[in-house]
Amino acid sequence: MPGDRRAGGAQPADRGPVRRALTALVAGLYRPLARDEERVAYWVRHVRHGVLLSEVSAVAVLVYALVTDSPGRHDPVILGMAGLVVAGCPLLLLLPLPRMMRDWRGPTLFYLWSLGTAVLIIVGTRRDGGPASPLDALLFLTLTFMAVAYSPVGVVVVGGAMTGSYFVFVEMPGLTTSGGFFLTVMAALTLICAMASSNSWAAYDRQTLLIRTQETLAATDPLTGIPNRRTFLERVERAVESAGWGHQAVVCIVDLDGFKGVNDRAGHAAGDAMLKAVASILGGAVRETDTVARLGGDEFAVLADVHAAFSGDMLAERLRQAVALVGSRGGVTASVGVTEVEPGDGVAELMHRADAAMYRAKAAGGDRVGALTS
């Protein structure tokens, strides 16, 4: 019995590498094509270009089969397949391409398209005399189109399938020297296309990372790592829009009292440390869905949702207490101004009300909450 348990326990380990390989293969084949509108538009254009390429190629095959003296001259199957491509390819443009490019349907479309094209080319090549037919050159167009559309794994898998299919259905059973040369070129082109695809995707990844880094830097206060004034005002604008649908929110301005004394007594490094500590404790005093931002200097702002059981005044008092706690050693407190977000508010008007409420608290001696309604 112990031996049976050991044998049974070893089986999952034996299947582990296979499962991991299959998972990696699927992930490579179905790498997301697009996550933003610009990338979606790129792939939609690529489909349109592919339709145009298919149309031109199919018309060229029609002309070839009609006017040249070849084994496939006037062949009804070749003419029918070329006509099917001419009539059917434009129908791809009727698909919901923008949505498809955002999920698994995008890669699937390209894979089926390329494999279907390869089947038509191989059948046409066989009916036009096999390896002697020039129609097999269309496989090179398909491979080149793949290099732009597919991930490196997709290029290798589909290119390998095309090369193997050509070997089995066109070259066999009698592989010639010219046939071997053609297959070698196909395999080499597949590898070249895979390298081109790898470079293309790597460049896209670097560009995406750079853009996201720039966006993060543009939206973040460099000292505290929390959102800056620009980001805060954008979120306030959205909160005003939501207020029209009954969403309740408040804006709090948190201005530090006694902060200048920290810089004067202990230097700017101590002042920076205090600002970071205030940013951290304010973030801990609100929910993750709320926004804590640094407007500049020693002034912070909070945009938070409220409800009947937790009002804006209660939130402002919590913020005041949080600053008093973290600033106790440095003699730092906070004057907090709070105002409700009202439907139809202008952002500048809303921020002015919150500022006025904060200055009211500061004029009354600081370390307190001031409120102002519209």
DRENDREN-134503 format. One record per residue (C-alpha): residue in three letters; x, y, z; residue number from 0. Coordinates in Angstrom, 3 decimals. Example, Ala and Ser with C-alpha at 12.3 -4.5 7.8 and 13.67 -1.06 7.14 Angstrom:
<recs>
<rec res="ALA" east="12.300" north="-4.500" up="7.800" n="0"/>
<rec res="SER" east="13.670" north="-1.060" up="7.140" n="1"/>
</recs>
This chain:
<recs>
<rec res="MET" east="0.000" north="0.000" up="0.000" n="0"/>
<rec res="PRO" east="2.727" north="2.510" up="0.786" n="1"/>
<rec res="GLY" east="4.184" north="1.722" up="-2.593" n="2"/>
<rec res="ASP" east="0.828" north="2.479" up="-4.221" n="3"/>
<rec res="ARG" east="0.674" north="5.834" up="-2.471" n="4"/>
<rec res="ARG" east="4.145" north="6.700" up="-3.650" n="5"/>
<rec res="ALA" east="3.282" north="5.752" up="-7.213" n="6"/>
<rec res="GLY" east="0.056" north="7.732" up="-7.056" n="7"/>
<rec res="GLY" east="1.849" north="10.730" up="-5.588" n="8"/>
<rec res="ALA" east="4.499" north="10.649" up="-8.324" n="9"/>
<rec res="GLN" east="2.025" north="10.976" up="-11.162" n="10"/>
<rec res="PRO" east="1.195" north="14.678" up="-10.677" n="11"/>
<rec res="ALA" east="4.932" north="15.426" up="-10.571" n="12"/>
<rec res="ASP" east="5.362" north="13.546" up="-13.863" n="13"/>
<rec res="ARG" east="2.568" north="15.572" up="-15.458" n="14"/>
<rec res="GLY" east="3.850" north="18.842" up="-13.991" n="15"/>
<rec res="PRO" east="6.422" north="19.697" up="-16.700" n="16"/>
<rec res="VAL" east="3.943" north="18.831" up="-19.446" n="17"/>
<rec res="ARG" east="1.275" north="21.022" up="-17.945" n="18"/>
<rec res="ARG" east="3.734" north="23.856" up="-17.468" n="19"/>
<rec res="ALA" east="4.864" north="23.533" up="-21.079" n="20"/>
<rec res="LEU" east="1.267" north="23.550" up="-22.328" n="21"/>
<rec res="THR" east="0.462" north="26.563" up="-20.156" n="22"/>
<rec res="ALA" east="3.502" north="28.414" up="-21.492" n="23"/>
<rec res="LEU" east="2.553" north="27.471" up="-25.060" n="24"/>
<rec res="VAL" east="-1.015" north="28.741" up="-24.678" n="25"/>
<rec res="ALA" east="0.233" north="31.933" up="-23.011" n="26"/>
<rec res="GLY" east="2.653" north="32.485" up="-25.891" n="27"/>
<rec res="LEU" east="0.024" north="31.805" up="-28.540" n="28"/>
<rec res="TYR" east="-2.641" north="33.929" up="-26.875" n="29"/>
<rec res="ARG" east="-0.640" north="36.899" up="-25.747" n="30"/>
<rec res="PRO" east="-3.056" north="39.885" up="-25.480" n="31"/>
<rec res="LEU" east="-2.902" north="41.950" up="-28.633" n="32"/>
<rec res="ALA" east="-4.253" north="45.237" up="-27.285" n="33"/>
<rec res="ARG" east="-5.074" north="46.927" up="-24.002" n="34"/>
<rec res="ASP" east="-5.744" north="50.451" up="-25.243" n="35"/>
<rec res="GLU" east="-7.584" north="52.117" up="-28.104" n="36"/>
<rec res="GLU" east="-4.434" north="53.012" up="-30.026" n="37"/>
<rec res="ARG" east="-3.275" north="49.397" up="-30.104" n="38"/>
<rec res="VAL" east="-6.786" north="48.223" up="-31.031" n="39"/>
<rec res="ALA" east="-6.773" north="50.638" up="-33.975" n="40"/>
<rec res="TYR" east="-3.374" north="49.255" up="-35.035" n="41"/>
<rec res="TRP" east="-4.679" north="45.686" up="-35.221" n="42"/>
<rec res="VAL" east="-7.867" north="46.712" up="-37.013" n="43"/>
<rec res="ARG" east="-5.696" north="48.412" up="-39.640" n="44"/>
<rec res="HIS" east="-3.623" north="45.248" up="-39.848" n="45"/>
<rec res="VAL" east="-6.738" north="43.212" up="-40.620" n="46"/>
<rec res="ARG" east="-7.687" north="45.678" up="-43.343" n="47"/>
<rec res="HIS" east="-4.215" north="45.439" up="-44.846" n="48"/>
<rec res="GLY" east="-4.463" north="41.650" up="-44.698" n="49"/>
<rec res="VAL" east="-7.783" north="41.725" up="-46.515" n="50"/>
<rec res="LEU" east="-6.261" north="43.917" up="-49.210" n="51"/>
<rec res="LEU" east="-3.241" north="41.597" up="-49.506" n="52"/>
<rec res="SER" east="-5.526" north="38.573" up="-49.771" n="53"/>
<rec res="GLU" east="-7.629" north="40.243" up="-52.444" n="54"/>
<rec res="VAL" east="-4.609" north="41.191" up="-54.554" n="55"/>
<rec res="SER" east="-3.144" north="37.685" up="-54.197" n="56"/>
<rec res="ALA" east="-6.451" north="36.007" up="-55.119" n="57"/>
<rec res="VAL" east="-6.858" north="38.204" up="-58.200" n="58"/>
<rec res="ALA" east="-3.276" north="37.344" up="-59.214" n="59"/>
<rec res="VAL" east="-4.125" north="33.618" up="-58.888" n="60"/>
<rec res="LEU" east="-7.259" north="34.104" up="-61.013" n="61"/>
<rec res="VAL" east="-5.255" north="35.802" up="-63.739" n="62"/>
<rec res="TYR" east="-2.584" north="33.109" up="-63.520" n="63"/>
<rec res="ALA" east="-5.113" north="30.268" up="-63.821" n="64"/>
<rec res="LEU" east="-6.948" north="31.937" up="-66.711" n="65"/>
<rec res="VAL" east="-4.123" north="33.115" up="-68.981" n="66"/>
<rec res="THR" east="-1.026" north="31.001" up="-68.330" n="67"/>
<rec res="ASP" east="-0.245" north="27.658" up="-69.918" n="68"/>
<rec res="SER" east="0.133" north="25.645" up="-66.708" n="69"/>
<rec res="PRO" east="-1.275" north="22.382" up="-65.269" n="70"/>
<rec res="GLY" east="-3.783" north="24.481" up="-63.336" n="71"/>
<rec res="ARG" east="-5.056" north="26.395" up="-66.352" n="72"/>
<rec res="HIS" east="-8.824" north="26.843" up="-66.038" n="73"/>
<rec res="ASP" east="-8.821" north="24.432" up="-63.083" n="74"/>
<rec res="PRO" east="-12.274" north="24.828" up="-61.481" n="75"/>
<rec res="VAL" east="-10.966" north="24.193" up="-57.965" n="76"/>
<rec res="ILE" east="-8.240" north="26.833" up="-58.230" n="77"/>
<rec res="LEU" east="-10.642" north="29.318" up="-59.802" n="78"/>
<rec res="GLY" east="-13.271" north="28.522" up="-57.165" n="79"/>
<rec res="MET" east="-10.883" north="28.968" up="-54.251" n="80"/>
<rec res="ALA" east="-9.554" north="32.260" up="-55.638" n="81"/>
<rec res="GLY" east="-13.102" north="33.481" up="-56.170" n="82"/>
<rec res="LEU" east="-14.010" north="32.427" up="-52.627" n="83"/>
<rec res="VAL" east="-11.172" north="34.536" up="-51.255" n="84"/>
<rec res="VAL" east="-12.163" north="37.548" up="-53.371" n="85"/>
<rec res="ALA" east="-15.780" north="37.321" up="-52.221" n="86"/>
<rec res="GLY" east="-15.243" north="36.132" up="-48.646" n="87"/>
<rec res="CYS" east="-12.255" north="38.044" up="-47.281" n="88"/>
<rec res="PRO" east="-14.034" north="41.439" up="-47.131" n="89"/>
<rec res="LEU" east="-16.594" north="39.801" up="-44.831" n="90"/>
<rec res="LEU" east="-13.905" north="39.809" up="-42.120" n="91"/>
<rec res="LEU" east="-14.398" north="43.557" up="-41.884" n="92"/>
<rec res="LEU" east="-17.968" north="42.952" up="-40.695" n="93"/>
<rec res="LEU" east="-16.709" north="41.245" up="-37.525" n="94"/>
<rec res="PRO" east="-16.592" north="43.217" up="-34.218" n="95"/>
<rec res="LEU" east="-12.853" north="43.670" up="-34.707" n="96"/>
<rec res="PRO" east="-12.223" north="46.320" up="-31.992" n="97"/>
<rec res="ARG" east="-13.696" north="44.053" up="-29.322" n="98"/>
<rec res="MET" east="-12.019" north="40.935" up="-30.710" n="99"/>
<rec res="MET" east="-8.560" north="42.504" up="-30.541" n="100"/>
<rec res="ARG" east="-8.888" north="42.861" up="-26.761" n="101"/>
<rec res="ASP" east="-9.289" north="39.143" up="-25.993" n="102"/>
<rec res="TRP" east="-8.557" north="35.606" up="-27.239" n="103"/>
<rec res="ARG" east="-10.646" north="36.116" up="-30.370" n="104"/>
<rec res="GLY" east="-8.018" north="38.392" up="-31.918" n="105"/>
<rec res="PRO" east="-5.167" north="35.848" up="-32.013" n="106"/>
<rec res="THR" east="-7.638" north="33.110" up="-32.971" n="107"/>
<rec res="LEU" east="-8.779" north="35.151" up="-35.979" n="108"/>
<rec res="PHE" east="-5.213" north="35.556" up="-37.224" n="109"/>
<rec res="TYR" east="-4.332" north="31.885" up="-36.652" n="110"/>
<rec res="LEU" east="-7.395" north="30.598" up="-38.485" n="111"/>
<rec res="TRP" east="-6.863" north="33.111" up="-41.259" n="112"/>
<rec res="SER" east="-3.250" north="32.052" up="-41.839" n="113"/>
<rec res="LEU" east="-3.957" north="28.334" up="-41.587" n="114"/>
<rec res="GLY" east="-6.936" north="28.651" up="-43.926" n="115"/>
<rec res="THR" east="-4.790" north="30.585" up="-46.399" n="116"/>
<rec res="ALA" east="-2.084" north="27.906" up="-46.185" n="117"/>
<rec res="VAL" east="-4.631" north="25.173" up="-46.926" n="118"/>
<rec res="LEU" east="-5.837" north="27.012" up="-50.035" n="119"/>
<rec res="ILE" east="-2.270" north="27.600" up="-51.233" n="120"/>
<rec res="ILE" east="-1.222" north="23.980" up="-50.711" n="121"/>
<rec res="VAL" east="-4.330" north="22.621" up="-52.458" n="122"/>
<rec res="GLY" east="-3.801" north="25.025" up="-55.338" n="123"/>
<rec res="THR" east="-0.144" north="24.070" up="-55.571" n="124"/>
<rec res="ARG" east="-0.966" north="20.347" up="-55.769" n="125"/>
<rec res="ARG" east="-3.508" north="20.913" up="-58.531" n="126"/>
<rec res="ASP" east="-1.082" north="23.117" up="-60.461" n="127"/>
<rec res="GLY" east="1.647" north="20.513" up="-60.761" n="128"/>
<rec res="GLY" east="2.979" north="20.264" up="-57.215" n="129"/>
<rec res="PRO" east="6.502" north="21.517" up="-56.430" n="130"/>
<rec res="ALA" east="6.883" north="22.983" up="-59.949" n="131"/>
<rec res="SER" east="3.981" north="25.409" up="-59.382" n="132"/>
<rec res="PRO" east="4.793" north="29.044" up="-58.565" n="133"/>
<rec res="LEU" east="1.694" north="29.277" up="-56.361" n="134"/>
<rec res="ASP" east="3.637" north="27.999" up="-53.350" n="135"/>
<rec res="ALA" east="5.451" north="31.361" up="-53.279" n="136"/>
<rec res="LEU" east="2.283" north="32.751" up="-51.683" n="137"/>
<rec res="LEU" east="3.300" north="30.927" up="-48.508" n="138"/>
<rec res="PHE" east="6.120" north="33.441" up="-48.138" n="139"/>
<rec res="LEU" east="3.584" north="36.283" up="-48.131" n="140"/>
<rec res="THR" east="1.626" north="34.518" up="-45.421" n="141"/>
<rec res="LEU" east="4.744" north="34.010" up="-43.311" n="142"/>
<rec res="THR" east="5.745" north="37.659" up="-43.692" n="143"/>
<rec res="PHE" east="2.279" north="38.825" up="-42.687" n="144"/>
<rec res="MET" east="2.571" north="36.530" up="-39.647" n="145"/>
<rec res="ALA" east="5.765" north="38.178" up="-38.470" n="146"/>
<rec res="VAL" east="3.844" north="41.391" up="-37.877" n="147"/>
<rec res="ALA" east="0.675" north="39.874" up="-36.480" n="148"/>
<rec res="TYR" east="1.811" north="37.062" up="-34.204" n="149"/>
<rec res="SER" east="3.828" north="36.577" up="-31.073" n="150"/>
<rec res="PRO" east="7.142" north="34.729" up="-31.603" n="151"/>
<rec res="VAL" east="5.559" north="31.497" up="-30.351" n="152"/>
<rec res="GLY" east="2.673" north="31.924" up="-32.779" n="153"/>
<rec res="VAL" east="5.065" north="32.477" up="-35.690" n="154"/>
<rec res="VAL" east="7.024" north="29.304" up="-34.907" n="155"/>
<rec res="VAL" east="3.914" north="27.158" up="-34.381" n="156"/>
<rec res="VAL" east="1.991" north="28.333" up="-37.436" n="157"/>
<rec res="GLY" east="5.106" north="28.554" up="-39.617" n="158"/>
<rec res="GLY" east="6.066" north="25.045" up="-38.585" n="159"/>
<rec res="ALA" east="2.555" north="23.794" up="-39.364" n="160"/>
<rec res="MET" east="2.683" north="25.387" up="-42.820" n="161"/>
<rec res="THR" east="6.125" north="23.964" up="-43.591" n="162"/>
<rec res="GLY" east="5.163" north="20.490" up="-42.377" n="163"/>
<rec res="SER" east="1.920" north="20.538" up="-44.348" n="164"/>
<rec res="TYR" east="3.757" north="21.523" up="-47.513" n="165"/>
<rec res="PHE" east="6.221" north="18.680" up="-46.983" n="166"/>
<rec res="VAL" east="3.470" north="16.075" up="-46.443" n="167"/>
<rec res="PHE" east="0.909" north="17.142" up="-49.027" n="168"/>
<rec res="VAL" east="3.090" north="18.578" up="-51.797" n="169"/>
<rec res="GLU" east="6.582" north="17.083" up="-51.631" n="170"/>
<rec res="MET" east="5.801" north="13.565" up="-50.460" n="171"/>
<rec res="PRO" east="6.302" north="10.800" up="-51.321" n="172"/>
<rec res="GLY" east="9.204" north="11.818" up="-53.552" n="173"/>
<rec res="LEU" east="11.175" north="14.695" up="-52.026" n="174"/>
<rec res="THR" east="13.351" north="16.372" up="-54.670" n="175"/>
<rec res="THR" east="16.443" north="18.495" up="-54.213" n="176"/>
<rec res="SER" east="14.515" north="21.625" up="-55.177" n="177"/>
<rec res="GLY" east="11.753" north="20.611" up="-52.768" n="178"/>
<rec res="GLY" east="14.246" north="20.238" up="-49.970" n="179"/>
<rec res="PHE" east="15.673" north="23.648" up="-50.787" n="180"/>
<rec res="PHE" east="12.177" north="25.177" up="-50.696" n="181"/>
<rec res="LEU" east="11.448" north="23.601" up="-47.308" n="182"/>
<rec res="THR" east="14.790" north="24.815" up="-45.947" n="183"/>
<rec res="VAL" east="13.999" north="28.375" up="-47.070" n="184"/>
<rec res="MET" east="10.529" north="28.105" up="-45.496" n="185"/>
<rec res="ALA" east="12.030" north="26.973" up="-42.173" n="186"/>
<rec res="ALA" east="14.679" north="29.700" up="-42.287" n="187"/>
<rec res="LEU" east="12.083" north="32.359" up="-43.085" n="188"/>
<rec res="THR" east="9.966" north="31.121" up="-40.172" n="189"/>
<rec res="LEU" east="12.904" north="31.643" up="-37.814" n="190"/>
<rec res="ILE" east="13.646" north="35.075" up="-39.276" n="191"/>
<rec res="CYS" east="10.004" north="36.064" up="-38.891" n="192"/>
<rec res="ALA" east="10.038" north="34.793" up="-35.298" n="193"/>
<rec res="MET" east="13.077" north="36.969" up="-34.539" n="194"/>
<rec res="ALA" east="11.389" north="39.965" up="-36.182" n="195"/>
<rec res="SER" east="8.256" north="39.314" up="-34.140" n="196"/>
<rec res="SER" east="10.296" north="39.021" up="-30.952" n="197"/>
<rec res="ASN" east="12.014" north="42.343" up="-31.633" n="198"/>
<rec res="SER" east="8.698" north="44.002" up="-32.479" n="199"/>
<rec res="TRP" east="6.975" north="42.817" up="-29.301" n="200"/>
<rec res="ALA" east="10.006" north="43.723" up="-27.172" n="201"/>
<rec res="ALA" east="10.012" north="47.240" up="-28.623" n="202"/>
<rec res="TYR" east="6.291" north="47.516" up="-27.923" n="203"/>
<rec res="ASP" east="6.804" north="46.345" up="-24.329" n="204"/>
<rec res="ARG" east="9.563" north="48.916" up="-23.805" n="205"/>
<rec res="GLN" east="7.407" north="51.669" up="-25.282" n="206"/>
<rec res="THR" east="4.452" north="50.665" up="-23.104" n="207"/>
<rec res="LEU" east="6.626" north="50.613" up="-19.984" n="208"/>
<rec res="LEU" east="8.066" north="54.035" up="-20.853" n="209"/>
<rec res="ILE" east="4.602" north="55.529" up="-21.399" n="210"/>
<rec res="ARG" east="3.279" north="54.089" up="-18.145" n="211"/>
<rec res="THR" east="6.330" north="55.357" up="-16.267" n="212"/>
<rec res="GLN" east="5.866" north="58.834" up="-17.715" n="213"/>
<rec res="GLU" east="2.163" north="58.774" up="-16.852" n="214"/>
<rec res="THR" east="2.963" north="57.717" up="-13.292" n="215"/>
<rec res="LEU" east="5.571" north="60.453" up="-12.908" n="216"/>
<rec res="ALA" east="3.188" north="63.049" up="-14.315" n="217"/>
<rec res="ALA" east="0.454" north="61.995" up="-11.870" n="218"/>
<rec res="THR" east="2.549" north="61.499" up="-8.727" n="219"/>
<rec res="ASP" east="4.181" north="63.803" up="-6.213" n="220"/>
<rec res="PRO" east="7.892" north="62.891" up="-6.361" n="221"/>
<rec res="LEU" east="8.536" north="63.319" up="-2.627" n="222"/>
<rec res="THR" east="5.613" north="61.484" up="-1.048" n="223"/>
<rec res="GLY" east="4.621" north="59.145" up="-3.891" n="224"/>
<rec res="ILE" east="0.942" north="60.115" up="-3.629" n="225"/>
<rec res="PRO" east="-1.123" north="61.791" up="-6.384" n="226"/>
<rec res="ASN" east="-0.249" north="65.397" up="-7.210" n="227"/>
<rec res="ARG" east="-2.472" north="68.448" up="-7.761" n="228"/>
<rec res="ARG" east="-3.131" north="67.639" up="-11.423" n="229"/>
<rec res="THR" east="-4.359" north="64.125" up="-10.665" n="230"/>
<rec res="PHE" east="-6.427" north="65.323" up="-7.722" n="231"/>
<rec res="LEU" east="-8.242" north="67.959" up="-9.773" n="232"/>
<rec res="GLU" east="-9.012" north="65.381" up="-12.474" n="233"/>
<rec res="ARG" east="-10.590" north="63.105" up="-9.871" n="234"/>
<rec res="VAL" east="-12.520" north="66.000" up="-8.346" n="235"/>
<rec res="GLU" east="-13.943" north="66.735" up="-11.785" n="236"/>
<rec res="ARG" east="-15.177" north="63.139" up="-12.048" n="237"/>
<rec res="ALA" east="-16.625" north="63.374" up="-8.543" n="238"/>
<rec res="VAL" east="-18.640" north="66.449" up="-9.580" n="239"/>
<rec res="GLU" east="-20.045" north="64.488" up="-12.515" n="240"/>
<rec res="SER" east="-20.956" north="61.593" up="-10.204" n="241"/>
<rec res="ALA" east="-22.661" north="63.995" up="-7.792" n="242"/>
<rec res="GLY" east="-25.264" north="64.610" up="-10.457" n="243"/>
<rec res="TRP" east="-26.259" north="60.953" up="-10.029" n="244"/>
<rec res="GLY" east="-26.585" north="61.218" up="-6.282" n="245"/>
<rec res="HIS" east="-23.056" north="60.156" up="-5.346" n="246"/>
<rec res="GLN" east="-21.970" north="61.826" up="-2.087" n="247"/>
<rec res="ALA" east="-18.368" north="62.979" up="-1.654" n="248"/>
<rec res="VAL" east="-16.385" north="65.687" up="0.127" n="249"/>
<rec res="VAL" east="-13.176" north="67.554" up="-0.473" n="250"/>
<rec res="CYS" east="-10.878" north="68.250" up="2.480" n="251"/>
<rec res="ILE" east="-7.917" north="70.626" up="2.398" n="252"/>
<rec res="VAL" east="-5.306" north="69.737" up="5.025" n="253"/>
<rec res="ASP" east="-2.794" north="72.517" up="5.719" n="254"/>
<rec res="LEU" east="-0.063" north="71.849" up="8.261" n="255"/>
<rec res="ASP" east="0.348" north="74.170" up="11.244" n="256"/>
<rec res="GLY" east="3.867" north="74.727" up="12.545" n="257"/>
<rec res="PHE" east="5.575" north="72.993" up="9.658" n="258"/>
<rec res="LYS" east="7.983" north="75.876" up="9.018" n="259"/>
<rec res="GLY" east="9.362" north="75.368" up="12.506" n="260"/>
<rec res="VAL" east="10.388" north="71.809" up="11.622" n="261"/>
<rec res="ASN" east="12.495" north="73.060" up="8.723" n="262"/>
<rec res="ASP" east="13.970" north="75.885" up="10.815" n="263"/>
<rec res="ARG" east="14.880" north="73.663" up="13.762" n="264"/>
<rec res="ALA" east="15.906" north="70.381" up="12.131" n="265"/>
<rec res="GLY" east="16.513" north="71.196" up="8.477" n="266"/>
<rec res="HIS" east="14.757" north="70.325" up="5.238" n="267"/>
<rec res="ALA" east="15.500" north="66.611" up="5.507" n="268"/>
<rec res="ALA" east="13.392" north="66.496" up="8.677" n="269"/>
<rec res="GLY" east="10.716" north="68.529" up="6.922" n="270"/>
<rec res="ASP" east="10.651" north="66.063" up="4.014" n="271"/>
<rec res="ALA" east="10.393" north="63.170" up="6.459" n="272"/>
<rec res="MET" east="7.451" north="64.882" up="8.147" n="273"/>
<rec res="LEU" east="5.668" north="65.381" up="4.800" n="274"/>
<rec res="LYS" east="6.131" north="61.703" up="3.959" n="275"/>
<rec res="ALA" east="4.813" north="60.690" up="7.371" n="276"/>
<rec res="VAL" east="1.759" north="62.936" up="6.991" n="277"/>
<rec res="ALA" east="1.044" north="61.541" up="3.521" n="278"/>
<rec res="SER" east="1.270" north="58.002" up="4.887" n="279"/>
<rec res="ILE" east="-0.984" north="58.563" up="7.880" n="280"/>
<rec res="LEU" east="-3.578" north="60.437" up="5.818" n="281"/>
<rec res="GLY" east="-3.662" north="57.485" up="3.436" n="282"/>
<rec res="GLY" east="-4.238" north="55.172" up="6.377" n="283"/>
<rec res="ALA" east="-7.128" north="57.321" up="7.623" n="284"/>
<rec res="VAL" east="-9.218" north="56.887" up="4.477" n="285"/>
<rec res="ARG" east="-10.370" north="53.994" up="2.321" n="286"/>
<rec res="GLU" east="-8.393" north="52.675" up="-0.631" n="287"/>
<rec res="THR" east="-11.034" north="54.051" up="-2.989" n="288"/>
<rec res="ASP" east="-10.508" north="57.599" up="-1.641" n="289"/>
<rec res="THR" east="-7.771" north="59.934" up="-2.830" n="290"/>
<rec res="VAL" east="-5.049" north="61.602" up="-0.780" n="291"/>
<rec res="ALA" east="-2.936" north="64.092" up="-2.728" n="292"/>
<rec res="ARG" east="-0.237" north="66.662" up="-2.102" n="293"/>
<rec res="LEU" east="-1.194" north="70.003" up="-3.594" n="294"/>
<rec res="GLY" east="2.207" north="71.562" up="-2.913" n="295"/>
<rec res="GLY" east="4.368" north="72.668" up="-0.014" n="296"/>
<rec res="ASP" east="2.741" north="71.549" up="3.224" n="297"/>
<rec res="GLU" east="-0.792" north="71.426" up="1.815" n="298"/>
<rec res="PHE" east="-2.612" north="68.149" up="1.231" n="299"/>
<rec res="ALA" east="-6.080" north="67.327" up="-0.064" n="300"/>
<rec res="VAL" east="-8.484" north="64.431" up="0.355" n="301"/>
<rec res="LEU" east="-11.380" north="63.405" up="-1.872" n="302"/>
<rec res="ALA" east="-13.568" north="60.845" up="-0.140" n="303"/>
<rec res="ASP" east="-16.988" north="59.260" up="-0.361" n="304"/>
<rec res="VAL" east="-19.328" north="59.914" up="2.573" n="305"/>
<rec res="HIS" east="-22.733" north="58.716" up="3.677" n="306"/>
<rec res="ALA" east="-25.287" north="59.365" up="6.401" n="307"/>
<rec res="ALA" east="-23.395" north="57.345" up="9.007" n="308"/>
<rec res="PHE" east="-20.030" north="58.955" up="8.239" n="309"/>
<rec res="SER" east="-20.163" north="62.638" up="7.347" n="310"/>
<rec res="GLY" east="-17.562" north="64.949" up="5.931" n="311"/>
<rec res="ASP" east="-17.096" north="66.608" up="9.335" n="312"/>
<rec res="MET" east="-16.331" north="63.216" up="10.864" n="313"/>
<rec res="LEU" east="-13.775" north="62.503" up="8.167" n="314"/>
<rec res="ALA" east="-12.136" north="65.915" up="8.591" n="315"/>
<rec res="GLU" east="-11.849" north="65.357" up="12.334" n="316"/>
<rec res="ARG" east="-10.253" north="61.959" up="11.723" n="317"/>
<rec res="LEU" east="-7.699" north="63.594" up="9.408" n="318"/>
<rec res="ARG" east="-6.943" north="66.295" up="11.982" n="319"/>
<rec res="GLN" east="-6.359" north="63.698" up="14.691" n="320"/>
<rec res="ALA" east="-4.125" north="61.634" up="12.396" n="321"/>
<rec res="VAL" east="-1.854" north="64.615" up="11.683" n="322"/>
<rec res="ALA" east="-1.767" north="65.573" up="15.356" n="323"/>
<rec res="LEU" east="-0.586" north="62.056" up="16.163" n="324"/>
<rec res="VAL" east="2.218" north="61.878" up="13.629" n="325"/>
<rec res="GLY" east="3.264" north="65.507" up="14.148" n="326"/>
<rec res="SER" east="3.266" north="65.511" up="17.944" n="327"/>
<rec res="ARG" east="7.061" north="65.382" up="18.296" n="328"/>
<rec res="GLY" east="7.604" north="68.217" up="15.850" n="329"/>
<rec res="GLY" east="4.803" north="70.437" up="17.056" n="330"/>
<rec res="VAL" east="2.889" north="69.977" up="13.793" n="331"/>
<rec res="THR" east="-0.902" north="69.976" up="13.621" n="332"/>
<rec res="ALA" east="-3.384" north="70.544" up="10.818" n="333"/>
<rec res="SER" east="-6.093" north="72.991" up="9.871" n="334"/>
<rec res="VAL" east="-8.664" north="71.051" up="7.885" n="335"/>
<rec res="GLY" east="-11.276" north="72.596" up="5.629" n="336"/>
<rec res="VAL" east="-14.133" north="70.444" up="4.350" n="337"/>
<rec res="THR" east="-16.882" north="71.026" up="1.815" n="338"/>
<rec res="GLU" east="-19.365" north="68.780" up="0.076" n="339"/>
<rec res="VAL" east="-19.215" north="68.062" up="-3.636" n="340"/>
<rec res="GLU" east="-22.433" north="69.434" up="-5.133" n="341"/>
<rec res="PRO" east="-23.968" north="68.769" up="-8.564" n="342"/>
<rec res="GLY" east="-23.043" north="71.526" up="-10.980" n="343"/>
<rec res="ASP" east="-19.974" north="72.628" up="-9.008" n="344"/>
<rec res="GLY" east="-17.044" north="74.002" up="-10.915" n="345"/>
<rec res="VAL" east="-13.762" north="72.467" up="-9.814" n="346"/>
<rec res="ALA" east="-12.234" north="75.873" up="-9.104" n="347"/>
<rec res="GLU" east="-15.312" north="76.926" up="-7.117" n="348"/>
<rec res="LEU" east="-15.268" north="73.691" up="-5.110" n="349"/>
<rec res="MET" east="-11.567" north="73.993" up="-4.290" n="350"/>
<rec res="HIS" east="-12.076" north="77.653" up="-3.319" n="351"/>
<rec res="ARG" east="-14.772" north="76.629" up="-0.805" n="352"/>
<rec res="ALA" east="-12.514" north="74.004" up="0.715" n="353"/>
<rec res="ASP" east="-9.651" north="76.521" up="0.904" n="354"/>
<rec res="ALA" east="-11.895" north="79.103" up="2.557" n="355"/>
<rec res="ALA" east="-13.012" north="76.523" up="5.134" n="356"/>
<rec res="MET" east="-9.376" north="75.640" up="5.836" n="357"/>
<rec res="TYR" east="-8.377" north="79.289" up="6.275" n="358"/>
<rec res="ARG" east="-11.325" north="79.737" up="8.647" n="359"/>
<rec res="ALA" east="-9.917" north="76.923" up="10.793" n="360"/>
<rec res="LYS" east="-6.400" north="78.353" up="10.633" n="361"/>
<rec res="ALA" east="-7.604" north="81.863" up="11.554" n="362"/>
<rec res="ALA" east="-9.324" north="80.378" up="14.614" n="363"/>
<rec res="GLY" east="-5.973" north="79.091" up="15.915" n="364"/>
<rec res="GLY" east="-5.323" north="75.967" up="13.845" n="365"/>
<rec res="ASP" east="-5.518" north="72.333" up="14.822" n="366"/>
<rec res="ARG" east="-9.248" north="72.309" up="14.086" n="367"/>
<rec res="VAL" east="-11.824" north="71.687" up="11.391" n="368"/>
<rec res="GLY" east="-13.623" north="74.329" up="9.354" n="369"/>
<rec res="ALA" east="-16.623" north="73.545" up="7.173" n="370"/>
<rec res="LEU" east="-18.214" north="75.528" up="4.374" n="371"/>
<rec res="THR" east="-21.212" north="74.670" up="2.224" n="372"/>
<rec res="SER" east="-22.185" north="76.027" up="-1.175" n="373"/>
</recs>
